[in-house]
Amino acid sequence: MYFVGILIFSAFLVALSFFSGSASVYVDLPSLIVILALTIPILLASGLLPDLFRGFRLMGMKVNPYSSLELKRITQACRLALLSLLLSGLTGTIFGTVGMLSNLSDPTRIGPNLAIAMLTTLYAIVLGFLILPVQAKVRTILDTMV
C-alpha cells in the first residue's frame, strides 16, 4: 500500500505542478544537492542511514522481520531524517534568500537564488512526506509487539 500511496502522492504533485505552469520549473538540481548534501552526512554520522533504508524495505514487506531494538533504531532514523530534512530546507532557504538579496542590483541573478530558496524547502517537505508513513508503520508495529 505504501507504493500505491506514493504513486497517488506523486500524481497529485505532478498535477499541481502543471496547474501552476510547467513541471520543469520545479526541477532544480542545486536545491536537491543542498538537501541531500546536508541530510545524508548527518544520517551517516549518526550511524542511522542503514536503519532508514531498513524502514523503506519494511514498507514492502507483509511480515516484520526486525526485532524491537531494530524497529526502535528505524524510528530514530526516521525522526533524525525528518529533522535534518527540515533544517536543510531552512538552510537552503536562508542561503538562497541571502544570495537573492545580495544580488538585487543584478535582476538576472535574483530568479535562480529565489528558486534555490523556495525549492530547497519544497524538496525537504516532499522527502519528509515520503518518510512519515515509514515512521508511522514502524511505530504501529512497535505498539502491537508484546
GULOBA-687354 format. One record per atom (N, C-alpha, C): residue number from 1; residue in one letter; atom name; x, y, z. Coordinates in pm, 1 decimal, decimal comma. Example, Ala and Ser with C-alpha at 12.3 -4.5 7.8 and 13.67 -1.06 7.14 Angstrom:
BEGIN
REC   n res atom       px       py       pz
REC   1   A    N   1319,0   -569,0    780,0
REC   1   A   CA   1230,0   -450,0    780,0
REC   1   A    C   1320,0   -330,0    780,0
REC   2   S    N   1285,0   -225,0    708,0
REC   2   S   CA   1367,0   -106,0    714,0
REC   2   S    C   1290,0      3,0    787,0
END
This chain:
BEGIN
REC   n res atom       px       py       pz
REC   1   M    N     80,5   -119,6      0,0
REC   1   M   CA      0,0      0,0      0,0
REC   1   M    C     85,7    127,3      0,0
REC   2   Y    N    205,1    114,9     58,6
REC   2   Y   CA    294,5    231,5     63,9
REC   2   Y    C    323,5    281,9    -76,6
REC   3   F    N    353,9    189,4   -165,6
REC   3   F   CA    391,7    228,1   -300,8
REC   3   F    C    271,8    283,8   -378,7
REC   4   V    N    152,9    232,8   -351,5
REC   4   V   CA     31,8    289,0   -413,0
REC   4   V    C     11,0    431,3   -362,0
REC   5   G    N     28,2    450,5   -230,6
REC   5   G   CA     15,7    584,0   -173,0
REC   5   G    C    117,0    680,9   -230,3
REC   6   I    N    240,9    634,8   -248,0
REC   6   I   CA    345,5    718,8   -305,6
REC   6   I    C    312,6    753,1   -450,2
REC   7   L    N    258,2    657,4   -522,6
REC   7   L   CA    218,4    682,1   -661,7
REC   7   L    C    108,1    787,6   -669,6
REC   8   I    N      7,7    776,9   -581,8
REC   8   I   CA   -100,1    876,5   -579,5
REC   8   I    C    -45,6   1012,8   -537,4
REC   9   F    N     40,1   1014,8   -436,6
REC   9   F   CA    103,3   1138,3   -389,9
REC   9   F    C    181,6   1204,1   -503,5
REC  10   S    N    259,3   1124,4   -577,0
REC  10   S   CA    337,5   1176,1   -689,2
REC  10   S    C    247,0   1230,2   -799,5
REC  11   A    N    137,8   1161,3   -825,6
REC  11   A   CA     44,3   1208,0   -928,2
REC  11   A    C    -14,7   1343,9   -890,7
REC  12   F    N    -49,2   1361,2   -763,8
REC  12   F   CA   -100,9   1490,8   -719,3
REC  12   F    C      4,6   1600,0   -730,9
REC  13   L    N    128,9   1568,0   -697,9
REC  13   L   CA    236,0   1667,0   -711,2
REC  13   L    C    256,3   1708,6   -856,3
REC  14   V    N    254,4   1612,3   -946,2
REC  14   V   CA    270,3   1642,3  -1088,4
REC  14   V    C    152,7   1725,5  -1137,6
REC  15   A    N     31,8   1690,6  -1094,8
REC  15   A   CA    -86,5   1767,4  -1135,2
REC  15   A    C    -78,2   1910,4  -1082,9
REC  16   L    N    -36,0   1926,7   -958,7
REC  16   L   CA    -21,0   2061,7   -903,8
REC  16   L    C     82,0   2142,5   -980,6
REC  17   S    N    189,6   2076,7  -1020,6
REC  17   S   CA    293,0   2148,8  -1094,5
REC  17   S    C    243,3   2193,2  -1231,7
REC  18   F    N    156,8   2114,5  -1294,2
REC  18   F   CA    102,4   2154,1  -1423,6
REC  18   F    C      0,5   2266,7  -1409,9
REC  19   F    N    -71,6   2270,1  -1298,7
REC  19   F   CA   -167,9   2378,5  -1276,9
REC  19   F    C    -98,9   2512,8  -1260,5
REC  20   S    N     22,2   2510,8  -1208,8
REC  20   S   CA     92,1   2637,2  -1184,5
REC  20   S    C    189,2   2671,1  -1297,1
REC  21   G    N    181,6   2602,8  -1405,5
REC  21   G   CA    270,4   2630,7  -1518,3
REC  21   G    C    332,4   2502,1  -1568,0
REC  22   S    N    460,3   2504,2  -1584,4
REC  22   S   CA    533,3   2388,7  -1634,9
REC  22   S    C    595,6   2311,5  -1518,8
REC  23   A    N    595,6   2180,4  -1531,0
REC  23   A   CA    655,9   2097,1  -1426,6
REC  23   A    C    807,0   2116,4  -1420,6
REC  24   S    N    866,5   2160,8  -1528,7
REC  24   S   CA   1012,3   2175,4  -1532,3
REC  24   S    C   1063,0   2286,9  -1440,8
REC  25   V    N    977,7   2381,5  -1403,7
REC  25   V   CA   1023,3   2488,2  -1314,1
REC  25   V    C   1045,9   2436,8  -1173,0
REC  26   Y    N    995,7   2317,7  -1143,5
REC  26   Y   CA   1013,8   2259,4  -1011,6
REC  26   Y    C   1135,4   2168,3  -1002,8
REC  27   V    N   1208,5   2158,4  -1110,3
REC  27   V   CA   1329,0   2075,3  -1112,1
REC  27   V    C   1450,3   2166,8  -1101,0
REC  28   D    N   1523,0   2154,8   -990,3
REC  28   D   CA   1639,5   2238,3   -965,8
REC  28   D    C   1744,8   2154,4   -896,0
REC  29   L    N   1846,4   2115,1   -969,4
REC  29   L   CA   1949,7   2028,1   -915,5
REC  29   L    C   2024,7   2089,5   -797,4
REC  30   P    N   2063,7   2217,7   -800,1
REC  30   P   CA   2131,7   2273,9   -682,8
REC  30   P    C   2048,2   2264,6   -554,1
REC  31   S    N   1918,8   2281,3   -563,5
REC  31   S   CA   1833,1   2271,0   -445,1
REC  31   S    C   1831,9   2128,8   -390,3
REC  32   L    N   1824,2   2031,3   -479,8
REC  32   L   CA   1826,0   1891,8   -436,6
REC  32   L    C   1961,1   1855,4   -375,6
REC  33   I    N   2068,1   1907,0   -433,8
REC  33   I   CA   2202,1   1880,7   -379,9
REC  33   I    C   2215,6   1938,1   -239,5
REC  34   V    N   2161,9   2058,4   -216,6
REC  34   V   CA   2167,6   2118,5    -82,9
REC  34   V    C   2098,3   2028,4     18,2
REC  35   I    N   1981,0   1979,8    -16,0
REC  35   I   CA   1905,4   1894,2     75,7
REC  35   I    C   1980,9   1764,9    105,1
REC  36   L    N   2024,6   1697,2      1,1
REC  36   L   CA   2091,7   1568,6     20,8
REC  36   L    C   2229,4   1584,0     82,8
REC  37   A    N   2300,9   1690,7     46,4
REC  37   A   CA   2436,1   1710,6     99,7
REC  37   A    C   2434,4   1747,7    247,2
REC  38   L    N   2324,0   1796,5    296,9
REC  38   L   CA   2314,8   1828,0    438,9
REC  38   L    C   2248,4   1716,2    519,6
REC  39   T    N   2161,8   1638,7    458,3
REC  39   T   CA   2088,4   1534,8    530,7
REC  39   T    C   2164,8   1403,0    538,4
REC  40   I    N   2219,9   1358,0    427,7
REC  40   I   CA   2286,9   1227,1    425,6
REC  40   I    C   2407,2   1221,6    520,8
REC  41   P    N   2493,7   1324,0    525,3
REC  41   P   CA   2605,5   1316,3    620,7
REC  41   P    C   2561,1   1310,0    767,1
REC  42   I    N   2450,5   1374,1    799,6
REC  42   I   CA   2400,8   1366,9    937,3
REC  42   I    C   2357,2   1224,7    969,6
REC  43   L    N   2287,4   1161,3    876,5
REC  43   L   CA   2245,9   1022,6    897,8
REC  43   L    C   2365,3    927,8    900,5
REC  44   L    N   2465,7    955,3    817,4
REC  44   L   CA   2587,2    873,5    819,4
REC  44   L    C   2661,4    888,8    951,3
REC  45   A    N   2676,5   1012,1    997,0
REC  45   A   CA   2749,6   1037,8   1121,3
REC  45   A    C   2681,5    973,1   1241,5
REC  46   S    N   2550,2    966,1   1237,0
REC  46   S   CA   2476,8    905,7   1348,4
REC  46   S    C   2475,8    753,7   1340,3
REC  47   G    N   2510,8    699,5   1225,5
REC  47   G   CA   2506,4    555,1   1206,3
REC  47   G    C   2366,6    502,7   1178,1
REC  48   L    N   2273,1    592,3   1148,0
REC  48   L   CA   2133,6    552,3   1129,1
REC  48   L    C   2088,8    543,2    983,5
REC  49   L    N   2178,2    572,2    889,2
REC  49   L   CA   2138,6    564,5    748,0
REC  49   L    C   2094,9    423,2    708,1
REC  50   P    N   2167,6    317,4    748,4
REC  50   P   CA   2119,1    182,3    714,7
REC  50   P    C   1982,3    151,6    776,3
REC  51   D    N   1956,6    207,2    894,7
REC  51   D   CA   1827,1    184,7    958,5
REC  51   D    C   1714,2    253,3    882,2
REC  52   L    N   1742,6    370,3    827,1
REC  52   L   CA   1642,7    437,3    744,6
REC  52   L    C   1610,6    353,5    621,2
REC  53   F    N   1713,6    296,5    559,2
REC  53   F   CA   1690,7    208,8    444,2
REC  53   F    C   1611,3     84,5    483,9
REC  54   R    N   1637,3     31,7    604,6
REC  54   R   CA   1559,1    -82,8    653,7
REC  54   R    C   1411,5    -45,9    665,0
REC  55   G    N   1385,5     75,3    708,4
REC  55   G   CA   1247,7    120,7    719,1
REC  55   G    C   1177,7    122,3    584,5
REC  56   F    N   1247,9    168,7    481,4
REC  56   F   CA   1187,8    168,5    348,1
REC  56   F    C   1167,2     26,0    296,9
REC  57   R    N   1261,5    -63,5    328,1
REC  57   R   CA   1243,0   -203,9    288,5
REC  57   R    C   1123,3   -265,3    359,9
REC  58   L    N   1103,7   -228,2    485,9
REC  58   L   CA    992,1   -280,7    564,1
REC  58   L    C    857,2   -245,0    501,5
REC  59   M    N    851,9   -132,1    432,7
REC  59   M   CA    726,1    -89,7    372,4
REC  59   M    C    679,1   -186,2    264,1
REC  60   G    N    768,6   -260,4    204,1
REC  60   G   CA    730,5   -356,0    100,7
REC  60   G    C    707,8   -496,7    153,1
REC  61   M    N    724,4   -516,0    284,4
REC  61   M   CA    711,1   -649,8    342,7
REC  61   M    C    575,5   -666,9    410,2
REC  62   K    N    525,0   -789,6    404,3
REC  62   K   CA    399,4   -818,9    472,0
REC  62   K    C    423,3   -862,2    616,1
REC  63   V    N    539,0   -920,6    642,5
REC  63   V   CA    572,0   -968,9    776,7
REC  63   V    C    695,1   -893,3    826,4
REC  64   N    N    692,7   -853,2    951,2
REC  64   N   CA    803,8   -780,2   1010,2
REC  64   N    C    917,5   -876,0   1047,0
REC  65   P    N   1035,5   -861,0    985,2
REC  65   P   CA   1147,3   -948,5   1019,7
REC  65   P    C   1240,5   -889,2   1126,3
REC  66   Y    N   1211,4   -769,4   1174,3
REC  66   Y   CA   1303,0   -698,1   1261,4
REC  66   Y    C   1264,2   -710,9   1407,6
REC  67   S    N   1366,6   -704,5   1493,1
REC  67   S   CA   1345,5   -709,6   1637,2
REC  67   S    C   1297,1   -574,3   1687,4
REC  68   S    N   1257,8   -571,8   1811,1
REC  68   S   CA   1211,0   -447,6   1873,1
REC  68   S    C   1321,3   -341,7   1873,6
REC  69   L    N   1442,6   -382,2   1901,9
REC  69   L   CA   1555,5   -287,6   1903,5
REC  69   L    C   1579,7   -229,5   1763,7
REC  70   E    N   1573,9   -314,4   1661,1
REC  70   E   CA   1592,5   -265,7   1524,0
REC  70   E    C   1481,2   -169,6   1484,1
REC  71   L    N   1360,1   -198,3   1526,5
REC  71   L   CA   1248,2   -109,8   1495,3
REC  71   L    C   1263,5     25,3   1565,9
REC  72   K    N   1314,5     23,2   1686,7
REC  72   K   CA   1338,2    149,7   1757,5
REC  72   K    C   1445,8    231,4   1687,4
REC  73   R    N   1547,6    163,9   1634,4
REC  73   R   CA   1651,7    234,4   1558,1
REC  73   R    C   1593,4    293,0   1428,9
REC  74   I    N   1503,2    220,0   1364,9
REC  74   I   CA   1437,8    272,2   1244,4
REC  74   I    C   1356,9    397,1   1279,9
REC  75   T    N   1287,4    393,0   1391,9
REC  75   T   CA   1210,8    509,9   1436,1
REC  75   T    C   1303,3    628,8   1460,1
REC  76   Q    N   1416,4    604,3   1525,3
REC  76   Q   CA   1513,9    711,5   1549,1
REC  76   Q    C   1567,8    765,5   1417,3
REC  77   A    N   1593,1    676,4   1322,2
REC  77   A   CA   1644,4    718,4   1191,0
REC  77   A    C   1541,3    805,3   1119,4
REC  78   C    N   1415,3    766,7   1126,7
REC  78   C   CA   1309,5    847,0   1064,0
REC  78   C    C   1300,0    983,8   1130,0
REC  79   R    N   1306,2    985,2   1261,3
REC  79   R   CA   1297,4   1112,0   1334,0
REC  79   R    C   1413,7   1204,2   1296,7
REC  80   L    N   1534,8   1148,3   1293,9
REC  80   L   CA   1652,1   1228,4   1258,7
REC  80   L    C   1645,6   1274,1   1112,8
REC  81   A    N   1599,8   1187,3   1024,0
REC  81   A   CA   1588,6   1224,3    882,6
REC  81   A    C   1488,7   1338,2    864,2
REC  82   L    N   1375,1   1330,3    931,1
REC  82   L   CA   1275,2   1436,8    920,2
REC  82   L    C   1329,6   1569,4    972,1
REC  83   L    N   1395,6   1563,7   1087,1
REC  83   L   CA   1451,6   1686,0   1144,9
REC  83   L    C   1561,0   1743,8   1055,9
REC  84   S    N   1649,5   1658,9   1006,6
REC  84   S   CA   1758,6   1709,7    922,5
REC  84   S    C   1707,5   1758,6    787,8
REC  85   L    N   1602,0   1696,7    734,6
REC  85   L   CA   1542,3   1746,8    610,2
REC  85   L    C   1484,9   1886,7    629,5
REC  86   L    N   1412,1   1905,2    737,3
REC  86   L   CA   1353,5   2036,8    761,1
REC  86   L    C   1461,6   2142,2    785,6
REC  87   L    N   1565,4   2105,7    860,4
REC  87   L   CA   1673,0   2201,6    884,7
REC  87   L    C   1753,0   2230,3    758,3
REC  88   S    N   1773,3   2130,6    674,4
REC  88   S   CA   1845,8   2156,0    549,8
REC  88   S    C   1760,4   2239,1    454,1
REC  89   G    N   1629,0   2219,6    456,2
REC  89   G   CA   1540,2   2303,9    375,9
REC  89   G    C   1544,8   2448,2    422,0
REC  90   L    N   1546,1   2467,1    552,2
REC  90   L   CA   1556,0   2602,6    606,6
REC  90   L    C   1691,7   2664,9    574,6
REC  91   T    N   1796,7   2585,5    583,0
REC  91   T   CA   1930,5   2635,0    549,0
REC  91   T    C   1936,7   2678,4    403,1
REC  92   G    N   1883,7   2596,3    313,8
REC  92   G   CA   1880,2   2632,6    171,9
REC  92   G    C   1798,1   2756,7    147,0
REC  93   T    N   1688,8   2772,5    220,7
REC  93   T   CA   1606,1   2892,1    207,2
REC  93   T    C   1683,3   3016,1    250,0
REC  94   I    N   1754,9   3005,8    359,4
REC  94   I   CA   1833,1   3120,6    407,2
REC  94   I    C   1943,7   3155,0    309,1
REC  95   F    N   2017,3   3054,4    262,4
REC  95   F   CA   2125,0   3081,4    166,4
REC  95   F    C   2071,0   3140,0     36,6
REC  96   G    N   1960,0   3086,2    -12,9
REC  96   G   CA   1900,4   3139,6   -135,1
REC  96   G    C   1851,4   3281,9   -118,0
REC  97   T    N   1793,3   3310,6     -2,6
REC  97   T   CA   1745,2   3446,2     23,8
REC  97   T    C   1860,7   3544,4     35,9
REC  98   V    N   1966,6   3504,0    105,8
REC  98   V   CA   2085,0   3590,7    117,0
REC  98   V    C   2145,6   3614,0    -21,0
REC  99   G    N   2154,1   3508,3   -101,8
REC  99   G   CA   2205,6   3523,8   -237,6
REC  99   G    C   2119,5   3616,0   -321,0
REC 100   M    N   1989,8   3606,8   -303,3
REC 100   M   CA   1898,9   3693,6   -377,4
REC 100   M    C   1914,8   3838,8   -331,9
REC 101   L    N   1918,0   3860,2   -201,5
REC 101   L   CA   1928,8   3996,8   -150,2
REC 101   L    C   2064,1   4060,2   -181,7
REC 102   S    N   2167,5   3979,3   -190,8
REC 102   S   CA   2299,2   4035,8   -222,4
REC 102   S    C   2313,7   4068,4   -370,5
REC 103   N    N   2220,8   4022,7   -451,8
REC 103   N   CA   2226,7   4047,3   -596,1
REC 103   N    C   2107,0   4126,7   -646,9
REC 104   L    N   2051,7   4211,4   -564,7
REC 104   L   CA   1935,4   4289,6   -607,7
REC 104   L    C   1967,4   4383,5   -723,7
REC 105   S    N   2093,4   4420,1   -736,3
REC 105   S   CA   2130,5   4509,7   -846,4
REC 105   S    C   2137,6   4436,1   -980,7
REC 106   D    N   2144,9   4302,9   -976,7
REC 106   D   CA   2151,6   4223,1  -1099,0
REC 106   D    C   2025,9   4137,1  -1109,2
REC 107   P    N   1925,8   4183,0  -1181,9
REC 107   P   CA   1798,6   4109,7  -1188,6
REC 107   P    C   1810,6   3967,2  -1243,2
REC 108   T    N   1913,3   3937,6  -1321,3
REC 108   T   CA   1927,5   3802,0  -1375,9
REC 108   T    C   1969,2   3701,5  -1269,2
REC 109   R    N   2020,9   3747,0  -1156,7
REC 109   R   CA   2065,7   3656,2  -1050,7
REC 109   R    C   1959,5   3638,0   -942,3
REC 110   I    N   1855,6   3720,2   -945,6
REC 110   I   CA   1751,8   3710,3   -842,3
REC 110   I    C   1671,5   3580,5   -858,3
REC 111   G    N   1630,9   3550,1   -979,5
REC 111   G   CA   1549,0   3431,1  -1005,6
REC 111   G    C   1612,6   3300,4   -961,6
REC 112   P    N   1736,9   3271,9  -1003,2
REC 112   P   CA   1798,3   3146,0   -961,0
REC 112   P    C   1814,8   3134,8   -809,1
REC 113   N    N   1848,6   3245,4   -743,1
REC 113   N   CA   1862,6   3240,7   -598,0
REC 113   N    C   1727,5   3222,6   -529,3
REC 114   L    N   1625,0   3284,5   -584,0
REC 114   L   CA   1490,7   3266,7   -528,5
REC 114   L    C   1443,6   3122,9   -548,8
REC 115   A    N   1478,4   3064,3   -663,4
REC 115   A   CA   1442,4   2924,0   -688,8
REC 115   A    C   1507,8   2832,5   -586,5
REC 116   I    N   1635,0   2855,3   -556,5
REC 116   I   CA   1702,3   2774,3   -455,1
REC 116   I    C   1634,7   2793,8   -320,5
REC 117   A    N   1600,9   2917,8   -288,2
REC 117   A   CA   1537,7   2946,7   -159,9
REC 117   A    C   1406,0   2871,1   -143,4
REC 118   M    N   1324,4   2870,2   -245,4
REC 118   M   CA   1192,9   2807,7   -233,8
REC 118   M    C   1196,5   2656,6   -256,5
REC 119   L    N   1273,9   2613,7   -355,3
REC 119   L   CA   1272,2   2471,7   -390,3
REC 119   L    C   1341,8   2383,9   -286,9
REC 120   T    N   1440,1   2437,7   -214,4
REC 120   T   CA   1500,7   2355,3   -108,1
REC 120   T    C   1396,9   2322,4     -2,0
REC 121   T    N   1314,7   2418,7     31,1
REC 121   T   CA   1208,4   2392,3    128,2
REC 121   T    C   1106,2   2294,1     72,3
REC 122   L    N   1069,4   2312,1    -53,1
REC 122   L   CA    973,8   2220,5   -115,7
REC 122   L    C   1028,7   2078,3   -119,3
REC 123   Y    N   1153,4   2061,3   -160,2
REC 123   Y   CA   1212,4   1927,2   -165,3
REC 123   Y    C   1219,9   1864,7    -26,4
REC 124   A    N   1254,1   1944,3     73,7
REC 124   A   CA   1260,5   1891,8    210,7
REC 124   A    C   1123,0   1843,5    256,5
REC 125   I    N   1020,4   1919,7    224,1
REC 125   I   CA    884,8   1881,2    263,6
REC 125   I    C    840,3   1754,5    190,1
REC 126   V    N    866,3   1747,9     60,3
REC 126   V   CA    825,9   1630,3    -17,7
REC 126   V    C    898,9   1505,1     31,7
REC 127   L    N   1029,0   1515,4     56,0
REC 127   L   CA   1102,4   1399,2    107,6
REC 127   L    C   1054,3   1362,0    247,4
REC 128   G    N   1017,7   1461,7    326,6
REC 128   G   CA    961,2   1433,8    458,6
REC 128   G    C    830,8   1356,9    449,5
REC 129   F    N    747,8   1393,2    351,2
REC 129   F   CA    622,4   1319,8    330,3
REC 129   F    C    647,5   1173,3    295,8
REC 130   L    N    760,1   1142,7    233,7
REC 130   L   CA    791,5   1003,2    199,9
REC 130   L    C    835,6    924,4    322,9
REC 131   I    N    890,0    993,8    421,7
REC 131   I   CA    939,5    927,1    542,6
REC 131   I    C    829,3    909,2    646,8
REC 132   L    N    732,6    998,0    651,1
REC 132   L   CA    626,9    990,7    752,7
REC 132   L    C    553,0    856,2    757,1
REC 133   P    N    513,5    797,6    643,2
REC 133   P   CA    445,8    667,5    650,9
REC 133   P    C    536,1    556,7    704,7
REC 134   V    N    665,1    565,2    676,6
REC 134   V   CA    758,9    465,8    729,5
REC 134   V    C    759,5    473,9    881,6
REC 135   Q    N    772,0    595,3    932,4
REC 135   Q   CA    774,4    614,7   1076,9
REC 135   Q    C    643,6    566,9   1140,9
REC 136   A    N    531,9    596,9   1077,9
REC 136   A   CA    402,3    556,2   1132,2
REC 136   A    C    388,0    404,1   1135,8
REC 137   K    N    432,6    336,5   1029,3
REC 137   K   CA    421,1    190,4   1026,5
REC 137   K    C    509,4    126,7   1133,1
REC 138   V    N    630,1    177,3   1148,4
REC 138   V   CA    721,5    121,5   1248,0
REC 138   V    C    664,7    143,1   1388,4
REC 139   R    N    611,3    260,4   1415,0
REC 139   R   CA    551,8    286,8   1546,6
REC 139   R    C    432,5    194,8   1571,2
REC 140   T    N    353,2    170,5   1468,6
REC 140   T   CA    238,2     81,0   1481,7
REC 140   T    C    284,0    -60,9   1513,6
REC 141   I    N    387,2   -106,7   1446,2
REC 141   I   CA    439,8   -240,6   1472,1
REC 141   I    C    493,0   -248,3   1613,9
REC 142   L    N    566,7   -145,3   1656,4
REC 142   L   CA    620,2   -144,3   1793,0
REC 142   L    C    508,6   -145,2   1897,6
REC 143   D    N    401,8    -71,8   1871,5
REC 143   D   CA    289,7    -65,5   1966,4
REC 143   D    C    215,9   -198,6   1977,4
REC 144   T    N    217,1   -278,5   1870,3
REC 144   T   CA    144,6   -404,5   1872,9
REC 144   T    C    232,0   -522,1   1916,5
REC 145   M    N    362,1   -498,1   1930,9
REC 145   M   CA    450,6   -605,8   1977,6
REC 145   M    C    431,0   -627,1   2127,2
REC 146   V    N    435,9   -752,9   2166,4
REC 146   V   CA    419,9   -785,0   2309,0
REC 146   V    C    552,1   -821,7   2368,6
END
